Amino acid sequence: MFIGEYNHSLDPKNRLIMPAKFREQLGEAFVMTKGLDNCLFVYSINEWRVVEEKLKSLPMTNKDARAFVRFFFAGACECEIDKQGRTLVPSNLKEYANIDKDVVIIGVSTRIEIWSLELWNKFNNDADISYEDVAEKMSQLGI
């Protein structure tokens, strides 16, 4: 399970140090892809297979399902961590997530999210988000 929040910066070669606790769980290879809310999603290979199976089960006759599967898989790439604990953030993903230099890496249960610091701060300070309202809606879903 991935939990926690870490602040890091990309180096001039677009490499990012992955937090040590996350590296242990990710293993040698993992998948990075476009996420929702303009962040990047990172999955261990095992968790990626679970997500892949769920997406493969979506009906190809549904336009929204096709669009989401394209979005999710087209942006995906298999990544590795070097001996210094760094991984390369591909330029297309860096651009998608509006990452310049400073990032926030968060654990979200079965995945990691990589946010530009600016977008993460905006997300957390957004006046439209009331965590009390969100919690109430989650309770209606049985959580």
Phi, psi and omega per residue, in radians:
M1 nan 2.313 3.118
F2 -1.683 2.203 3.088
I3 -2.472 2.751 3.058
G4 1.887 2.954 -3.121
E5 -2.341 2.287 -3.075
Y6 -2.349 2.412 3.081
N7 -1.798 2.264 3.138
H8 -2.499 3.051 3.093
S9 -2.312 2.588 3.005
L10 -1.320 2.506 3.026
D11 -1.471 3.061 -3.098
P12 -1.036 -0.325 3.130
K13 -1.725 0.296 3.131
N14 1.124 0.529 3.072
R15 -1.705 2.530 -3.078
L16 -2.194 2.293 3.052
I17 -1.353 2.123 3.096
M18 -1.491 2.339 3.132
P19 -0.925 2.458 -3.067
A20 -0.972 -0.729 -3.140
K21 -1.089 -0.593 3.125
F22 -1.330 -0.644 -3.139
R23 -1.021 -0.721 -3.139
E24 -1.033 -0.712 -3.086
Q25 -1.413 -0.505 -3.108
L26 -1.272 -0.623 -3.070
G27 1.477 -2.896 -3.056
E28 -1.265 -0.593 -3.129
A29 -2.282 2.647 -3.134
F30 -2.719 3.058 -3.117
V31 -2.029 2.339 3.057
M32 -2.060 2.372 -3.128
T33 -2.615 3.001 3.048
K34 -1.139 2.315 3.094
G35 -1.892 -3.015 3.094
L36 -1.526 2.807 3.137
D37 1.101 0.449 3.123
N38 1.081 0.579 2.970
C39 -1.969 3.081 3.087
L40 -1.852 2.476 3.049
F41 -1.786 2.436 3.083
V42 -2.203 2.241 -3.124
Y43 -2.189 2.509 2.930
S44 -1.127 2.804 3.140
I45 -1.036 -0.728 3.140
N46 -1.110 -0.766 3.139
E47 -1.207 -0.615 3.087
W48 -1.041 -0.705 3.122
R49 -1.085 -0.659 3.100
V50 -1.115 -0.836 3.132
V51 -1.096 -0.748 -3.141
E52 -1.023 -0.764 3.131
E53 -1.097 -0.721 3.117
K54 -1.109 -0.756 -3.126
L55 -1.209 -0.604 3.111
K56 -1.155 -0.406 -3.126
S57 -1.435 -0.154 3.119
L58 -1.198 2.548 -3.114
P59 -1.250 2.209 3.121
M60 -1.171 -0.267 3.136
T61 -1.397 -0.182 3.139
N62 -1.607 2.087 -3.074
K63 -1.038 -0.762 -3.134
D64 -1.143 -0.679 3.112
A65 -1.107 -0.777 3.120
R66 -1.062 -0.761 -3.121
A67 -1.101 -0.759 -3.116
F68 -1.169 -0.750 3.131
V69 -1.081 -0.736 3.083
R70 -1.046 -0.857 -3.137
F71 -0.981 -0.820 -3.029
F72 -1.239 -0.783 -3.075
F73 -1.429 -0.615 -3.118
A74 -1.111 -0.573 -3.130
G75 -1.510 -0.087 -3.019
A76 -1.419 2.555 3.018
C77 -2.588 2.582 3.073
E78 -1.459 2.304 -3.073
C79 -2.158 2.844 3.086
E80 -2.326 2.839 3.084
I81 -1.918 2.287 -3.136
D82 -1.414 -3.125 -3.057
K83 -1.158 -0.323 3.099
Q84 -1.620 0.089 3.117
G85 1.457 0.301 -3.081
R86 -1.802 2.658 3.000
T87 -2.301 2.591 3.119
L88 -1.429 2.300 3.019
V89 -1.668 1.941 -3.114
P90 -1.003 2.568 -3.043
S91 -1.059 -0.629 3.133
N92 -1.157 -0.614 3.114
L93 -1.328 -0.654 3.084
K94 -1.042 -0.767 3.126
E95 -1.148 -0.793 -3.138
Y96 -0.992 -0.752 -3.068
A97 -1.525 0.101 3.134
N98 0.982 0.652 -3.132
I99 -1.533 2.184 3.053
D100 -1.761 -1.176 -3.141
K101 -2.416 -0.975 -3.036
D102 -1.485 2.314 -3.123
V103 -2.297 2.823 2.994
V104 -2.105 2.265 3.133
I105 -1.954 2.134 -3.105
I106 -2.153 2.576 3.032
G107 -1.605 2.276 -3.117
V108 -2.269 1.160 3.102
S109 1.137 -1.642 -3.058
T110 -1.640 -0.019 -3.134
R111 -2.488 2.924 3.031
I112 -1.948 2.499 3.015
E113 -2.031 2.416 3.075
I114 -2.012 2.106 -3.093
W115 -2.067 2.576 2.898
S116 -1.174 2.513 -3.133
L117 -0.992 -0.718 -3.124
E118 -1.088 -0.828 -3.138
L119 -1.191 -0.626 3.106
W120 -1.104 -0.789 3.113
N121 -1.105 -0.717 3.115
K122 -1.102 -0.783 3.126
F123 -1.014 -0.804 -3.102
N124 -1.258 -0.448 -3.121
N125 -1.713 0.002 -3.083
D126 -1.062 2.138 -3.108
A127 -1.175 -0.334 -3.125
D128 -1.338 -0.257 -3.105
I129 -1.675 2.061 3.027
S130 -2.031 1.906 -3.089
Y131 -1.122 -0.435 3.050
E132 -1.171 -0.738 3.097
D133 -1.146 -0.712 3.118
V134 -1.103 -0.768 3.133
A135 -1.064 -0.695 3.115
E136 -1.109 -0.739 3.113
K137 -1.146 -0.632 3.109
M138 -1.160 -0.623 3.124
S139 -1.146 -0.539 3.066
Q140 -1.190 -0.385 3.083
L141 -1.587 0.040 3.105
G142 1.602 0.272 -3.128
I143 -1.872 nan nan
